[in-house]
Amino acid sequence: MAPGAMTHGNVNRWTKSLSDAQPVAYWLDDPGRPHPEPALTGAESCDLLVVGGGYSGLWTALIAKERDPHRDVVLVEGREVGWAASGRNGGFCAASLTHGLANGLARWPDEIHRLQELGAHNLDEIEKAVARHSLDCDFERTGEIDVATEPHQAAELRDWYEELDRKGLATGTEFLDAEAVREQVASPTFLAGLHDRTGVAMLNPAKLAWGLKRACLRLGVRVHEHTPALTLRPFGAGMAVRTPYGSVRARRIALGTNIFPSLVKRVRAYTVPVYDYALMTEPLSAEQLSAVGWHNRQGLGDSANQFHYFRLSADNRILWGGYDAIYPYGGRVRAEYDDRPETYAKLAEHFFTCFPQLEGVRFTHAWGGAIDTCSRFSAFFGTAHGGRVAYAAGFTGLGVGATRFGADVMLDLLAGERTERTSLEMVRRKPLPFPPEPFAWTGIALTKWSLARADAHGGRRNLWLKTMDRLGLGFDS
């Protein structure tokens, strides 16, 4: 899908579509955005303190109250609920707990059938929660199609489908040839597809976060925004967290901070920030929608190592994101990295290569931001301070659904319970940590170069990638 280097003429041609794009996440640019809750001032105490107002923290607080309505729960968020990755992602809510079936099968082959069942149950529970709590988040269980845009990708998709079928993992999945996939969505670049009919829902990510916040408040969770957690230390039989204007003493603490530095310092080496970028078009007209033929509104992603993800919004805009995954030297998270015009220009060119029939469409929003990734691509879990603190991190861009499962895991761990979830090898074991600089930056840069080279050479992986595969290491967004 991605052509070669842009000529000067193409830069002018495609970048014209970006002239009015606002550098803000479309989902967060909403007049219905709720007002923040007051910052915490003074000293408070509670049974459970949740740190972080993204999906991970919100699901943890909500499920904690659903499990025990009498539990006193406080949630603190450094800025506003949903302002970071939870409010600006693509809105793909996947059943997969393992960052895709291929990753899960490679890492936990003995558990993969159960992991798939737990993931499907988790997505069902999200759908039920949307209905139970009236979460107005444009939830549509449309499924997703992985599309091939190169001949070698088409062959790989067919082989992968046949492997899944042999292993009894193809339920709900269908292989589509070029004609069949273009009947679903009309792009001249699509050569094949693998259609997951039930395992993915599309939603408005910011509205999900805001809806979860409202549900937490209704159940009695005390939410404090603009309240960063500064330090964590033992306090009697529990723990204490200091904030700018006060403190919270809690019997148990759940950390849902993900990309931001963990209050448990030894956890920090397991994640690095990756900057991901996206564009949003203006609403498509009826004629433009007809030209694309996207009747069933599935989410889409291509099969390259440097992949794109794209979907329709409720008002028939196309979100187009991915491809570039930028790791800043030293793993710094800075606001200035959120805006990257050179990536927006690249994404615009790729968009019109995929959908030439939409030439003339303009982009209204262009944005980016950091997500956390770990060396095994999927979340990891653990406890600290004698089991009084639990954490989940490393969702690597596929956390819209998996964070709810992570919330259940953290609550199980804090309760000291051995459950089916906590017994999983995926939960019990950690990924390999990233090395210190300059080794992390060098290794990631070499991996990205190798992945791009594989995309350009029929998918052939070089010695570096083969070695990384054997070690179970990787880099992804």
SULVENDA-V740738 format. One record per pair of residues at least 12 apart in sequence whose C-alpha atoms are under 10 Angstrom apart, sorted by the first residue. I is the first residue (numbers start at 1). J is the second residue. Records with the same first field share a line. If there is no record, write none. Layout:
# SULVENDA-V740738
I->J + J
This chain:
# SULVENDA-V740738
1->148 + 149 + 150 + 188 + 189 + 190 + 302 + 303 + 304 + 307 + 308 + 349 + 350 + 351 + 352 + 353 + 354
2->149 + 189 + 304 + 306 + 307 + 308 + 323 + 346 + 347 + 349 + 350 + 351 + 353 + 354 + 455 + 456
3->346 + 349 + 350 + 353 + 456
4->456
5->346
6->345 + 346 + 349
10->345 + 349
11->342 + 345 + 346 + 348 + 349
12->345
13->348 + 349 + 359 + 360
14->344 + 345 + 346 + 347 + 348 + 349 + 350 + 351 + 352 + 359 + 360 + 362
15->341 + 342 + 344 + 345 + 346 + 347 + 348 + 349 + 362 + 363
16->345 + 348 + 360 + 361 + 362 + 363
17->281 + 345 + 348 + 349 + 359 + 360 + 361 + 362 + 363 + 364
18->279 + 280 + 281 + 341 + 344 + 345 + 348 + 361 + 362 + 363 + 364 + 365 + 366
19->362 + 363 + 364
20->362 + 363 + 364 + 365 + 366
21->279 + 280 + 281 + 282 + 344 + 362 + 363 + 364 + 365 + 366 + 367
22->279 + 280 + 363 + 364 + 365 + 366 + 367
23->279 + 338 + 339 + 340 + 341 + 364 + 365 + 366 + 367 + 368
24->88 + 279 + 338 + 339 + 364 + 365 + 366 + 367 + 368
25->83 + 84 + 87 + 88 + 89 + 206 + 277 + 278 + 279 + 280 + 364 + 365 + 366 + 367 + 368 + 369
26->87 + 88 + 89 + 204 + 206 + 278 + 279 + 280 + 281 + 319 + 364 + 365 + 366 + 367
27->83 + 87 + 88 + 89 + 90 + 91 + 204 + 205 + 206 + 207 + 280 + 313 + 365
28->82 + 83 + 84 + 87 + 88 + 204 + 205 + 206 + 207
29->206 + 365
30->206 + 207
32->207 + 210
33->206 + 207 + 210
34->80 + 81 + 207 + 210 + 211 + 213 + 214
35->80 + 81 + 210 + 225
36->77 + 79 + 80 + 81 + 223 + 224 + 225 + 226
37->76 + 77 + 80 + 81 + 213 + 217 + 222 + 223 + 224 + 225 + 226 + 227
38->223 + 224 + 225 + 226 + 227
39->76 + 77 + 78 + 79 + 223 + 224 + 225 + 226 + 227 + 228 + 243 + 244 + 245 + 246
40->75 + 76 + 77 + 222 + 223 + 224 + 225 + 226 + 227 + 228 + 243 + 244 + 245 + 246 + 247 + 248
41->224 + 227 + 243 + 244 + 245 + 246 + 247 + 248
42->243 + 244 + 245 + 246 + 247 + 248
43->241 + 242 + 243 + 245 + 246 + 247 + 248 + 249
44->74 + 240 + 241 + 246 + 247 + 248 + 249 + 250
45->72 + 73 + 74 + 239 + 240 + 247 + 248 + 249 + 250 + 251
46->71 + 72 + 73 + 74 + 222 + 248 + 249 + 250 + 251 + 252 + 253
47->70 + 71 + 72 + 73 + 74 + 238 + 249 + 250 + 251 + 252 + 253
48->60 + 61 + 64 + 65 + 71 + 72 + 73 + 74 + 75 + 221 + 238 + 239 + 248 + 249 + 250 + 251 + 252 + 253 + 254 + 388 + 389 + 411 + 414
49->61 + 72 + 73 + 74 + 75 + 76 + 221 + 222 + 239 + 240 + 241 + 248 + 249 + 250 + 251 + 252 + 253 + 254 + 255 + 389
50->64 + 73 + 74 + 75 + 76 + 77 + 221 + 223 + 250 + 252 + 253 + 254 + 255 + 256 + 257 + 389 + 390
51->74 + 75 + 76 + 77 + 78 + 227 + 228 + 229 + 241 + 253 + 254 + 255 + 256 + 257 + 262 + 263 + 391
52->75 + 76 + 77 + 78 + 79 + 80 + 81 + 82 + 225 + 227 + 228 + 229 + 254 + 255 + 256 + 257 + 258 + 260
53->75 + 76 + 77 + 78 + 79 + 80 + 81 + 82 + 83 + 84 + 86 + 209 + 210 + 212 + 213 + 223 + 224 + 225 + 256 + 257
54->77 + 80 + 81 + 82 + 83 + 84 + 85 + 86 + 87 + 206 + 208 + 209 + 210 + 212 + 213 + 256 + 257 + 258 + 400 + 403
55->81 + 82 + 85 + 86 + 87 + 205 + 206 + 208 + 209 + 210 + 212 + 213 + 256 + 257 + 399 + 400 + 401 + 402 + 403 + 404 + 406 + 407
56->86 + 209 + 254 + 255 + 256 + 257 + 258 + 391 + 392 + 393 + 395 + 399 + 400 + 401 + 402 + 403 + 404 + 405 + 406 + 407 + 408 + 410
57->75 + 76 + 77 + 81 + 212 + 213 + 254 + 255 + 256 + 257 + 258 + 391 + 392 + 403 + 404 + 406 + 407
58->75 + 81 + 82 + 209 + 210 + 211 + 212 + 213 + 214 + 215 + 216 + 221 + 223 + 256 + 403 + 404 + 407
59->126 + 209 + 212 + 213 + 215 + 216 + 256 + 403 + 404 + 405 + 406 + 407 + 408
60->73 + 75 + 216 + 254 + 255 + 256 + 403 + 404 + 405 + 406 + 407 + 408 + 409 + 410 + 411
61->73 + 74 + 75 + 212 + 213 + 215 + 216 + 217 + 219 + 220 + 221 + 222 + 223 + 254 + 407 + 411
62->129 + 212 + 213 + 214 + 215 + 216 + 217 + 218 + 219 + 220 + 221 + 404 + 407
63->216 + 404 + 407 + 408 + 411
64->216 + 221 + 407 + 408 + 411
65->216 + 219 + 220 + 221
66->216 + 219
67->411
69->219 + 220 + 221
70->219 + 220
71->220 + 221
72->220 + 221 + 222 + 250
73->216 + 219 + 220 + 221 + 222 + 223 + 250 + 252 + 253
74->216 + 220 + 221 + 222 + 223 + 224 + 248 + 250 + 253
75->213 + 216 + 221 + 222 + 223 + 224 + 225 + 227 + 253 + 254
76->222 + 223 + 224 + 225 + 226 + 227 + 228 + 229 + 243 + 248
77->223 + 224 + 225 + 226 + 227 + 228 + 229 + 256 + 257
78->224 + 225 + 226 + 227 + 228 + 229 + 230 + 243 + 244 + 257
79->224 + 225 + 226 + 227 + 228
80->210 + 224 + 225 + 226 + 227
81->206 + 209 + 210 + 212 + 213 + 223 + 224 + 225 + 226
82->205 + 206 + 207 + 208 + 209 + 210 + 212 + 213
83->206 + 209 + 210
84->206 + 259 + 368 + 369 + 370 + 371
85->205 + 206 + 258 + 259 + 276 + 368 + 369 + 370 + 371 + 372 + 397 + 399 + 400
86->205 + 206 + 207 + 208 + 209 + 371 + 397 + 399 + 400
87->204 + 205 + 206 + 207 + 208 + 209 + 210 + 400
88->204 + 205 + 206 + 277 + 278 + 367 + 368 + 369 + 370
89->204 + 205 + 206 + 276 + 277 + 278 + 319 + 321 + 367 + 368 + 369 + 371 + 397 + 398 + 399 + 400
90->202 + 203 + 204 + 205 + 277 + 278 + 279 + 299 + 309 + 310 + 311 + 312 + 313 + 319 + 320 + 321 + 322 + 397 + 398 + 400
91->137 + 138 + 139 + 200 + 201 + 202 + 203 + 204 + 205 + 206 + 208 + 299 + 310 + 311 + 312 + 313 + 319 + 398 + 399 + 400 + 401
92->139 + 141 + 143 + 144 + 200 + 201 + 202 + 203 + 204 + 205 + 298 + 299 + 300 + 309 + 310 + 311 + 397 + 398 + 399 + 400 + 401
93->123 + 126 + 139 + 140 + 141 + 143 + 199 + 200 + 201 + 202 + 203 + 204 + 205 + 299 + 398 + 399 + 400 + 401 + 402
94->119 + 120 + 122 + 123 + 141 + 143 + 144 + 198 + 199 + 200 + 201 + 202 + 398 + 399 + 400 + 401 + 402
95->115 + 116 + 117 + 118 + 119 + 120 + 121 + 122 + 123 + 124 + 126 + 198 + 199 + 200 + 201 + 398 + 399 + 400 + 401 + 402 + 405
96->115 + 116 + 117 + 118 + 119 + 120 + 122 + 123 + 199 + 200 + 378 + 398 + 399 + 401 + 402
97->112 + 115 + 116 + 117 + 118 + 119 + 120 + 122 + 123 + 378 + 379 + 395 + 398 + 399 + 401 + 402 + 403 + 404 + 405 + 406 + 426
98->112 + 115 + 116 + 119 + 376 + 377 + 378 + 379 + 395 + 396 + 398 + 399 + 402 + 426
99->376 + 377 + 378 + 379 + 395 + 396 + 397 + 398 + 399 + 402 + 476
100->116 + 377 + 378 + 398
101->113 + 115 + 116 + 164 + 169
102->160 + 164
103->376 + 377 + 378 + 472
104->116 + 376 + 377 + 378 + 426
105->164 + 169
106->469 + 472
107->376 + 425 + 426 + 472
108->424 + 425 + 426
110->425
111->424 + 425 + 426
112->169 + 426
113->167 + 168 + 169
114->420 + 424
115->421 + 424 + 426
116->169 + 199
118->405 + 420 + 421
119->199 + 401 + 402 + 405
120->198 + 199 + 200
121->405
122->401 + 402 + 403 + 404 + 405 + 408
123->141 + 198 + 199 + 200 + 201 + 400 + 401 + 402 + 404 + 405
124->199
125->401 + 404 + 405
126->139 + 201 + 400 + 401 + 404 + 405
127->139 + 140 + 141 + 201
129->212 + 215
130->208 + 211 + 212
132->215
133->211 + 212 + 214 + 215 + 216 + 218
134->211 + 212 + 214 + 215
135->207 + 208 + 209 + 210 + 211 + 212 + 213 + 214 + 215
136->203 + 204 + 207 + 208 + 210 + 211 + 212
137->202 + 203 + 204 + 205 + 206 + 207 + 208 + 209 + 210 + 211 + 212 + 314
138->201 + 202 + 203 + 204 + 205 + 207 + 208 + 313 + 314
139->201 + 202 + 203 + 204 + 205 + 207 + 208 + 314
140->200 + 201 + 202 + 203 + 204 + 297 + 298 + 314
141->197 + 198 + 199 + 200 + 201 + 202 + 203 + 297 + 298 + 299
142->196 + 197 + 198 + 199 + 200 + 201 + 202 + 203 + 296 + 297 + 298 + 299
143->172 + 173 + 195 + 196 + 197 + 198 + 199 + 200 + 201 + 202 + 296 + 297 + 298 + 299 + 300
144->173 + 193 + 194 + 195 + 196 + 197 + 198 + 199 + 200 + 201 + 202 + 297 + 298 + 299 + 300 + 301 + 310 + 311
145->173 + 174 + 175 + 176 + 181 + 184 + 185 + 192 + 193 + 194 + 195 + 196 + 197 + 200 + 298 + 299 + 300 + 301 + 302 + 303
146->175 + 176 + 181 + 190 + 192 + 193 + 194 + 195 + 196 + 299 + 300 + 301 + 302 + 303 + 304 + 309
147->176 + 177 + 178 + 181 + 182 + 189 + 190 + 191 + 192 + 193 + 194 + 195 + 300 + 301 + 302 + 303 + 304
148->176 + 177 + 178 + 181 + 189 + 190 + 191 + 192 + 193 + 194 + 301 + 302 + 303 + 304
149->178 + 187 + 188 + 189 + 190 + 191 + 192 + 193 + 302 + 303 + 304 + 354
150->189 + 190 + 191 + 192 + 302 + 303 + 304 + 455 + 456 + 458 + 459
151->190 + 191 + 192 + 458 + 459
152->191 + 303 + 455 + 457 + 458 + 459 + 460
153->191 + 192 + 193 + 302 + 303 + 304 + 455 + 458 + 459
154->175 + 176 + 177 + 178 + 190 + 191 + 192 + 193 + 194 + 303
155->191 + 192
156->192 + 303 + 459
157->175 + 176 + 177 + 192 + 193 + 194 + 303
158->174 + 175 + 176 + 177 + 192 + 193 + 194
159->175
160->175 + 194
161->173 + 174 + 175 + 194 + 195
162->175
170->196
171->196 + 197 + 198
172->195 + 196 + 197 + 198 + 199
173->194 + 195 + 196 + 197 + 198 + 199
174->193 + 194 + 195 + 196 + 197
175->192 + 193 + 194 + 195 + 196
176->191 + 192 + 193 + 194 + 195
177->190 + 191 + 192 + 193 + 194
178->190 + 191 + 192 + 193
179->191 + 192 + 193
180->192 + 193
181->193 + 194 + 195
182->292 + 293 + 294
183->292 + 293 + 294 + 295
184->292 + 293 + 294 + 295 + 296 + 297 + 298
185->290 + 291 + 292 + 293 + 294 + 295 + 296 + 297 + 298 + 300 + 355
186->290 + 291 + 292 + 293 + 294 + 354 + 355 + 357
187->291 + 292 + 293 + 353 + 354 + 355 + 356 + 357
188->353 + 354 + 355 + 356 + 357
189->353 + 354 + 355 + 356
190->302 + 354
192->303
193->300 + 301 + 302 + 303
194->300 + 303
195->298 + 299 + 300
196->298 + 299
197->298
200->298 + 299 + 401
201->298 + 299 + 400 + 401
202->297 + 298 + 299 + 311 + 312 + 313 + 314
203->311 + 312 + 313 + 314 + 400
204->313 + 314
205->400
208->400
209->400
226->243 + 244
227->242 + 243 + 244 + 245 + 246 + 247
228->241 + 242 + 243 + 244 + 245
229->241 + 242 + 243 + 244 + 246 + 247 + 248 + 257 + 262 + 263
230->242 + 243 + 244 + 247 + 263
231->243 + 247 + 262 + 263 + 264
232->248 + 249 + 253 + 262 + 263 + 264 + 389
233->249 + 263 + 264 + 385
234->249 + 250 + 251 + 385 + 386 + 388
235->249 + 250 + 251
236->249 + 250 + 251
237->250 + 251 + 252 + 388
238->250 + 251 + 252 + 253 + 385 + 386 + 388 + 389
239->251 + 252 + 253 + 385 + 388 + 389
240->252 + 253
241->253 + 263
250->388 + 389
251->388 + 389 + 414
252->385 + 387 + 388 + 389 + 390 + 411 + 414 + 415
253->383 + 384 + 387 + 388 + 389 + 390 + 391 + 410 + 411 + 414
254->383 + 388 + 389 + 390 + 391 + 392 + 407 + 410 + 411 + 413 + 414
255->383 + 389 + 390 + 391 + 392 + 393 + 407 + 410
256->390 + 391 + 392 + 393 + 403 + 406 + 407 + 410
257->372 + 391 + 392 + 393
258->271 + 272 + 273 + 371 + 372 + 373 + 379 + 391 + 392 + 393 + 394 + 395 + 396
259->271 + 272 + 273 + 274 + 331 + 333 + 370 + 371 + 372 + 373 + 393 + 394 + 395 + 396
260->272 + 273 + 332 + 333 + 370 + 371 + 372 + 393
261->333
262->391 + 393
263->389 + 391
264->383 + 384 + 385 + 389 + 390 + 391
266->384 + 433
267->381 + 382 + 384 + 391 + 392 + 393 + 430 + 433
268->393 + 433 + 434
269->374 + 432 + 433 + 434 + 435 + 436
270->372 + 373 + 374 + 375 + 376 + 380 + 393 + 394 + 430 + 431 + 432 + 433 + 434 + 435
271->331 + 371 + 372 + 373 + 374 + 375 + 377 + 379 + 380 + 393 + 394 + 395 + 396 + 431 + 432 + 433 + 434
272->327 + 328 + 330 + 331 + 332 + 333 + 370 + 371 + 372 + 373 + 374 + 375 + 394 + 396 + 433 + 434 + 440 + 475
273->325 + 326 + 327 + 328 + 329 + 330 + 331 + 332 + 333 + 369 + 370 + 371 + 372 + 373 + 374 + 394 + 396 + 477
274->324 + 325 + 326 + 327 + 328 + 331 + 332 + 333 + 369 + 370 + 371 + 372 + 373 + 374 + 396 + 397 + 475 + 476 + 477
275->322 + 324 + 325 + 326 + 327 + 328 + 333 + 337 + 338 + 339 + 340 + 368 + 369 + 370 + 371 + 372 + 477
276->321 + 322 + 323 + 324 + 325 + 326 + 327 + 337 + 338 + 339 + 340 + 343 + 367 + 368 + 369 + 370 + 371 + 397 + 477
277->320 + 321 + 322 + 323 + 324 + 325 + 326 + 338 + 339 + 340 + 341 + 343 + 344 + 347 + 366 + 367 + 368 + 369 + 370
278->308 + 309 + 310 + 319 + 320 + 321 + 322 + 323 + 324 + 343 + 344 + 347 + 348 + 365 + 366 + 367 + 368 + 369
279->310 + 318 + 319 + 320 + 321 + 322 + 343 + 344 + 345 + 347 + 348 + 351 + 362 + 363 + 364 + 365 + 366 + 367 + 368
280->310 + 311 + 312 + 313 + 317 + 318 + 319 + 320 + 321 + 362 + 363 + 364 + 365 + 366 + 367
281->312 + 313 + 316 + 317 + 318 + 319 + 320 + 361 + 362 + 363 + 364 + 365 + 366
282->315 + 316 + 317 + 318 + 319 + 361 + 362 + 363 + 364 + 365
283->312 + 313 + 314 + 315 + 316 + 317 + 318 + 361 + 362 + 363 + 364
284->312 + 315 + 316 + 317 + 318 + 358 + 361 + 362
285->316 + 317 + 361
286->316
287->358
288->316 + 357 + 358 + 359 + 361
289->316 + 317 + 358
291->355 + 356 + 357 + 358
292->355 + 356 + 357 + 358
294->311 + 312 + 316
296->312
297->311 + 312 + 313 + 314 + 316
298->310 + 311 + 312
299->311 + 312 + 319
300->312 + 320
301->320 + 321 + 322
302->323
303->455
304->323 + 451 + 452 + 454 + 455 + 456 + 459
305->323 + 448 + 450 + 451 + 452 + 453 + 454 + 455 + 459 + 476
306->322 + 323 + 324 + 325 + 448 + 451 + 452 + 454 + 455 + 476 + 477
307->321 + 322 + 323 + 324 + 325 + 455 + 476 + 477
308->320 + 321 + 322 + 323 + 324 + 347 + 350 + 351
309->321 + 322 + 323
310->322 + 351
317->363 + 364
318->351 + 363
319->351 + 363 + 365 + 366
320->344 + 347 + 348 + 350 + 351 + 363 + 366
321->343 + 344 + 347 + 348 + 351 + 366 + 367 + 368
322->343 + 347 + 368 + 477
323->343 + 346 + 347 + 350 + 452 + 477
324->343 + 344 + 346 + 347 + 448 + 477
325->343 + 370 + 371 + 448 + 475 + 476 + 477
326->343 + 369 + 370 + 444 + 445 + 448 + 476 + 477
327->370 + 440 + 441 + 444 + 445 + 448 + 475 + 477
328->370 + 441
329->437 + 438 + 440 + 441 + 442 + 444 + 445
330->436 + 437 + 438 + 439 + 440 + 441
331->436 + 437 + 440 + 441
332->370
333->369 + 370 + 371
334->369 + 370
335->368 + 369 + 370
336->369
337->368 + 369 + 370
338->366 + 367 + 368 + 369 + 370
339->366 + 367 + 368 + 369
340->366 + 367 + 368 + 369
341->366 + 367
343->366 + 367 + 368
344->363 + 366 + 367 + 368
347->366
348->362 + 363
370->397 + 477
371->394 + 395 + 396 + 397 + 398 + 399 + 477
372->393 + 394 + 395 + 396 + 397 + 399 + 476 + 477
373->393 + 394 + 395 + 396 + 397 + 398 + 474 + 475 + 476 + 477
374->393 + 394 + 395 + 396 + 430 + 431 + 432 + 433 + 434 + 473 + 474 + 475 + 476 + 477
375->394 + 396 + 430 + 431 + 432 + 433 + 434 + 468 + 472 + 473 + 474 + 475 + 476
376->394 + 395 + 396 + 430 + 431 + 432 + 433 + 472 + 473 + 474 + 475 + 476
377->394 + 395 + 396 + 397 + 398 + 431 + 472 + 473 + 474 + 475 + 476 + 477
378->393 + 394 + 395 + 396 + 397 + 398 + 399 + 402 + 426 + 431
379->392 + 393 + 394 + 395 + 396 + 398 + 399 + 402 + 403 + 405 + 406 + 426 + 427 + 430 + 431
380->392 + 393 + 394 + 395 + 406 + 426 + 427 + 428 + 429 + 430 + 431
381->393 + 394 + 406 + 409 + 410 + 413 + 422 + 426 + 427 + 428 + 429 + 430 + 431
382->409 + 410 + 413 + 414 + 422 + 427 + 428 + 429 + 430
383->410 + 413 + 414
384->414
386->414
387->413 + 414 + 415 + 416
388->413 + 414 + 415 + 416
389->410 + 411 + 413 + 414
390->407 + 409 + 410 + 411 + 412 + 413 + 414
391->406 + 407 + 409 + 410 + 411 + 413 + 414
392->405 + 406 + 407 + 409 + 410 + 427
393->406
394->431
395->477
396->475 + 476 + 477
397->476 + 477
398->477
405->421
406->421 + 427
408->421 + 422
409->421 + 422 + 427
410->422
431->472 + 473
432->471 + 472 + 473
433->473
434->473
443->464 + 474 + 475
444->474 + 475 + 476
445->475
446->464 + 465
447->462 + 464 + 465 + 468 + 474 + 475 + 476
448->465 + 474 + 475 + 476
450->462 + 463 + 464 + 465
451->464 + 465 + 475
